């Protein structure tokens, strides 16, 4: 399987690097980020350069994260449009590796992209004479893990839904949405809406909160690092747990994608 995974990964890497749609989308995101950041970079002072460096890192990580999260869905849908998946599915011994490459290629891109952001922020810190915090590396790994989590769910959803519908489903059906709804319903109940219907709705939302996927695990525990970029010893344990969660989610996404694709292509 390893040889098949290597071959499929190389093919898919060539595909994404030559895709005009993907390159154009990435350039558009970079242009939007530049429009927002360039004025601040020219008028920045010594006092706010650290905050500006954080903004640059966050914007670039967000772009890398968006592309990483959607890359598996993009490759999968491209094959679905051309109806070429069945050719791979009917070949013995290669389909598992082909599906695995849908996750490996975005992960490789994510590692390269987020590492490039780390290098850029380091270069800017030297240029602006800003002390470089190890938190920049910490945040890069966190962004990578979070984008891989979204990748797992999006790719699996892409098997049974149109990409637009898959994205909209995840935008709504996630832990953050139900947390916000729970807070809203809790406030309404405290304000006097104490009927059984309101309480039942709050209980349902609370249940969905624990069922729905989360894209930023341990967000409360790592909020201080994201604000100050100062990393304590326990924060590395939290980061390890986030990475482990991302790996577990990737395994779930891979198995779900594999099973769903087999049923669709071989039935």
Legacy VTK file of the C-alpha trace (Angstrom):
# vtk DataFile Version 3.0
C-alpha trace
ASCII
DATASET POLYDATA
POINTS 267 float
0.000 0.000 0.000
2.883 2.344 0.744
4.065 2.252 -2.855
0.543 2.937 -4.080
0.169 5.786 -1.576
3.420 7.317 -2.789
2.337 7.092 -6.437
-1.130 8.562 -5.826
0.298 11.303 -3.631
2.752 12.379 -6.334
-0.014 12.425 -8.946
-2.333 14.476 -6.746
0.460 16.883 -5.785
1.124 17.529 -9.460
-2.598 18.000 -10.012
-3.044 20.636 -7.295
0.131 22.532 -8.223
-1.082 22.806 -11.833
-4.692 23.676 -11.043
-5.460 27.205 -12.244
-8.587 27.336 -10.119
-6.698 26.520 -6.931
-3.805 28.852 -7.742
-6.221 31.658 -8.591
-8.128 31.139 -5.346
-4.909 31.198 -3.319
-3.738 34.381 -5.062
-7.113 35.999 -4.394
-6.853 35.224 -0.688
-3.300 36.583 -0.594
-4.415 39.738 -2.382
-7.221 40.280 0.115
-4.815 39.798 3.016
-2.304 42.198 1.422
-4.918 44.908 1.011
-5.682 44.701 4.726
-2.104 44.386 5.975
0.069 46.523 3.697
-1.116 49.933 4.972
-0.414 48.896 8.553
3.026 47.597 7.574
4.027 50.967 6.136
2.725 53.067 9.008
3.674 50.672 11.769
5.765 51.978 14.648
8.115 50.209 17.000
5.371 50.059 19.622
2.890 48.134 17.525
5.181 46.006 15.380
4.693 42.953 17.592
0.910 43.197 17.219
1.366 43.720 13.493
3.563 40.619 13.299
0.814 38.647 15.031
-1.724 39.946 12.514
0.491 38.959 9.592
0.946 35.471 11.033
-2.781 35.058 11.724
-3.802 36.193 8.236
-1.298 33.931 6.494
-2.127 30.962 8.728
-5.820 31.505 8.004
-5.154 31.404 4.242
-3.018 28.276 4.577
-5.657 26.699 6.818
-8.529 27.388 4.423
-6.681 25.875 1.477
-5.503 22.875 3.509
-8.993 22.167 4.826
-10.576 22.288 1.390
-7.868 20.587 -0.647
-9.127 17.039 -0.126
-12.652 18.105 -1.047
-11.333 19.885 -4.145
-9.402 16.841 -5.384
-12.272 14.469 -4.591
-14.852 16.606 -6.372
-12.576 17.003 -9.410
-12.495 13.211 -9.734
-16.239 12.973 -9.134
-16.926 15.453 -11.947
-14.808 13.473 -14.395
-16.229 10.173 -13.083
-12.775 8.685 -12.782
-13.109 7.295 -9.256
-14.644 4.032 -10.411
-11.562 3.274 -12.511
-9.473 3.382 -9.350
-12.067 1.591 -7.224
-12.164 -1.424 -9.537
-8.407 -1.935 -9.425
-7.418 -4.383 -6.676
-5.199 -3.086 -3.898
-5.000 0.569 -4.939
-8.223 2.149 -3.720
-7.224 2.412 -0.047
-4.009 4.168 -1.038
-5.901 6.488 -3.385
-8.290 7.556 -0.623
-5.398 7.972 1.835
-3.687 10.314 -0.629
-6.712 12.631 -0.397
-5.623 13.284 3.194
-1.860 13.051 2.774
-1.636 15.669 0.005
-3.427 18.417 1.991
-1.412 17.504 5.076
1.841 17.878 3.116
0.648 21.204 1.728
-0.370 22.320 5.219
3.022 21.470 6.715
4.828 23.370 3.940
2.461 26.362 4.008
2.400 26.840 7.779
6.177 26.309 7.956
6.554 29.041 5.343
4.472 31.363 7.530
6.771 30.611 10.469
9.785 31.469 8.292
8.147 34.697 7.090
7.303 35.838 10.606
10.836 35.027 11.743
12.301 37.072 8.882
9.970 39.983 9.655
10.876 39.836 13.335
14.545 40.218 12.408
13.761 43.032 9.962
11.596 44.923 12.458
13.845 44.062 15.419
10.966 42.368 17.244
11.773 39.572 19.747
10.700 36.278 18.208
8.421 34.225 20.441
8.257 30.432 20.344
4.510 30.964 20.397
4.637 31.612 16.648
5.698 27.993 16.146
3.082 26.822 18.651
0.299 28.679 16.832
1.472 27.303 13.468
1.150 23.700 14.706
-2.237 24.536 16.210
-3.462 26.025 12.918
-2.220 22.955 11.056
-4.028 20.591 13.418
-7.259 22.572 13.180
-7.168 22.675 9.383
-6.581 18.905 9.300
-9.654 18.417 11.512
-11.813 20.398 9.084
-10.197 18.521 6.188
-11.323 15.171 7.630
-14.967 16.195 7.919
-15.120 18.115 4.635
-13.595 15.294 2.607
-15.977 12.733 4.077
-18.970 15.014 3.431
-17.753 15.550 -0.129
-18.525 11.922 -0.904
-22.266 12.372 -0.393
-22.818 16.090 -0.979
-21.921 18.913 -3.337
-18.882 20.890 -2.105
-20.984 23.989 -1.439
-23.475 21.966 0.606
-20.633 20.238 2.465
-19.110 23.595 3.434
-22.469 25.042 4.498
-23.206 21.935 6.565
-19.969 22.305 8.513
-20.454 26.045 8.912
-23.709 25.369 10.740
-23.299 21.922 12.285
-20.371 22.434 14.631
-19.821 22.875 18.339
-19.327 26.645 18.131
-22.748 27.152 16.557
-24.543 25.155 19.222
-22.541 26.811 21.974
-23.733 30.192 20.731
-27.317 28.931 20.480
-27.068 27.496 23.991
-25.919 30.827 25.398
-28.763 32.612 23.588
-31.392 30.168 24.859
-29.941 30.325 28.367
-30.229 34.101 28.331
-33.809 33.886 27.118
-34.725 31.456 29.915
-33.127 33.726 32.505
-35.097 36.633 31.041
-38.371 34.879 31.796
-39.022 32.478 28.918
-39.377 29.441 31.169
-41.871 27.360 29.221
-41.247 23.649 28.623
-40.594 24.347 24.937
-37.710 26.696 25.697
-36.190 24.266 28.180
-36.536 21.383 25.734
-34.851 23.459 23.035
-31.993 24.262 25.386
-31.558 20.574 26.265
-31.564 19.614 22.572
-28.969 22.253 21.760
-26.812 21.092 24.688
-26.951 17.529 23.349
-26.046 18.647 19.827
-23.132 20.632 21.238
-21.516 17.401 22.445
-22.398 15.513 19.254
-21.270 18.127 16.720
-17.621 18.257 15.672
-15.302 20.858 17.132
-12.656 22.480 14.945
-10.698 24.186 17.713
-10.271 21.715 20.587
-8.997 23.088 23.897
-9.557 26.634 22.650
-10.117 27.957 26.178
-6.908 26.376 27.476
-4.785 27.789 24.644
-6.353 31.256 24.441
-3.547 32.826 26.484
-0.899 31.478 24.090
-2.805 32.841 21.102
-3.004 36.271 22.724
0.476 36.636 24.203
2.475 33.957 22.302
4.032 32.993 25.616
4.097 29.219 26.055
4.089 27.534 29.453
5.079 23.918 30.015
1.470 22.739 30.274
0.629 24.406 26.959
2.819 21.889 25.129
0.721 19.108 26.647
-2.409 20.819 25.360
-0.813 21.092 21.923
0.007 17.391 21.963
-3.614 16.607 22.798
-4.800 18.832 19.942
-2.493 17.045 17.497
-3.675 13.660 18.802
-7.285 14.750 18.330
-6.477 15.844 14.769
-4.886 12.454 14.004
-7.884 10.632 15.460
-10.271 12.782 13.420
-8.207 12.134 10.291
-8.446 8.386 10.862
-12.206 8.719 11.264
-12.453 10.851 8.112
-10.342 8.402 6.135
-12.386 5.369 7.172
-15.683 7.167 6.552
-14.561 8.388 3.132
-13.284 4.933 2.200
-16.480 3.150 3.223
-18.796 5.683 1.566
-16.802 5.733 -1.664
-16.734 1.945 -1.874
-20.493 1.767 -1.491
-21.089 4.466 -4.113
-18.623 3.141 -6.655
-19.022 -0.593 -6.245
-22.809 -0.891 -5.874
LINES 1 268
267 0 1 2 3 4 5 6 7 8 9 10 11 12 13 14 15 16 17 18 19 20 21 22 23 24 25 26 27 28 29 30 31 32 33 34 35 36 37 38 39 40 41 42 43 44 45 46 47 48 49 50 51 52 53 54 55 56 57 58 59 60 61 62 63 64 65 66 67 68 69 70 71 72 73 74 75 76 77 78 79 80 81 82 83 84 85 86 87 88 89 90 91 92 93 94 95 96 97 98 99 100 101 102 103 104 105 106 107 108 109 110 111 112 113 114 115 116 117 118 119 120 121 122 123 124 125 126 127 128 129 130 131 132 133 134 135 136 137 138 139 140 141 142 143 144 145 146 147 148 149 150 151 152 153 154 155 156 157 158 159 160 161 162 163 164 165 166 167 168 169 170 171 172 173 174 175 176 177 178 179 180 181 182 183 184 185 186 187 188 189 190 191 192 193 194 195 196 197 198 199 200 201 202 203 204 205 206 207 208 209 210 211 212 213 214 215 216 217 218 219 220 221 222 223 224 225 226 227 228 229 230 231 232 233 234 235 236 237 238 239 240 241 242 243 244 245 246 247 248 249 250 251 252 253 254 255 256 257 258 259 260 261 262 263 264 265 266
